[in-house]
Amino acid sequence: MDKKKFAFDKTNFLLLGVGMAVVIIGFLLMTGPSSTTTHFEADIFSTRRIKVAPIVCLAGFVFMIYAVLRKPKSEENEKQ
């Protein structure tokens, strides 16, 4: 098959995978104990869940957008 027919190359897929992993890490940082009707959990308002995790998720989404918009290098440019 001709490589020019593919929109992404190996690097694009690798960057997409890394970006998805960062987003998953961000969502995992948001998890934690929840409050019930009988017990209030103050950890809901922790810095990790309110500030750090959304920033990590946003960084992952921005990284994935970059991976999609990145133009693969053509073979002619690599030979020069």
C-alpha positions in Angstrom: 0.0 0.0 0.0 1.0 3.5 -0.6 1.7 5.5 2.6 0.4 8.7 1.0 -3.2 7.4 1.3 -3.1 7.5 5.1 -3.9 10.7 7.0 -1.8 9.6 10.0 1.5 8.0 10.4 3.0 6.0 13.3 3.9 9.1 15.2 0.4 10.5 15.1 -1.0 7.3 16.6 1.6 7.3 19.3 0.8 10.9 20.2 -2.9 10.1 20.3 -2.2 7.2 22.6 -0.1 9.3 24.9 -2.8 12.0 25.0 -5.5 9.5 25.8 -3.4 8.1 28.6 -3.0 11.6 30.1 -6.8 12.1 29.9 -7.4 8.8 31.7 -4.9 9.8 34.4 -6.7 13.1 34.8 -10.0 11.3 35.3 -8.5 8.8 37.7 -7.2 11.8 39.7 -10.8 13.0 40.0 -12.0 9.8 41.7 -12.2 9.4 45.4 -14.7 8.9 48.2 -18.1 10.5 47.9 -20.4 12.0 50.5 -23.5 10.1 51.7 -26.6 11.3 53.4 -25.1 10.4 56.8 -21.5 11.3 56.3 -19.9 14.4 54.7 -16.6 13.8 52.9 -14.5 16.9 52.8 -12.1 15.3 50.2 -14.7 16.3 47.6 -13.2 19.8 47.6 -9.5 18.8 47.6 -7.0 20.6 45.4 -6.3 17.4 43.5 -9.9 16.9 42.5 -10.8 20.5 41.8 -7.7 22.0 40.2 -5.1 19.4 39.3 -7.2 16.7 37.6 -9.1 19.1 35.3 -5.8 20.7 34.2 -4.3 17.3 33.5 -7.4 16.4 31.4 -7.3 19.6 29.5 -3.6 19.1 28.8 -4.4 15.6 27.5 -7.1 16.9 25.2 -4.9 19.7 23.9 -2.1 17.1 23.2 -4.6 14.9 21.3 -5.7 17.9 19.2 -2.1 18.5 18.3 -1.7 14.8 17.4 -4.7 15.0 15.0 -3.5 18.3 13.4 0.1 17.3 13.1 1.0 16.8 9.4 3.0 13.6 8.7 6.3 14.1 7.1 6.4 13.0 3.5 9.1 10.7 2.2 10.5 13.4 -0.1 11.3 15.6 2.8 13.0 12.8 4.7 15.3 12.0 1.8 16.6 15.5 1.5 
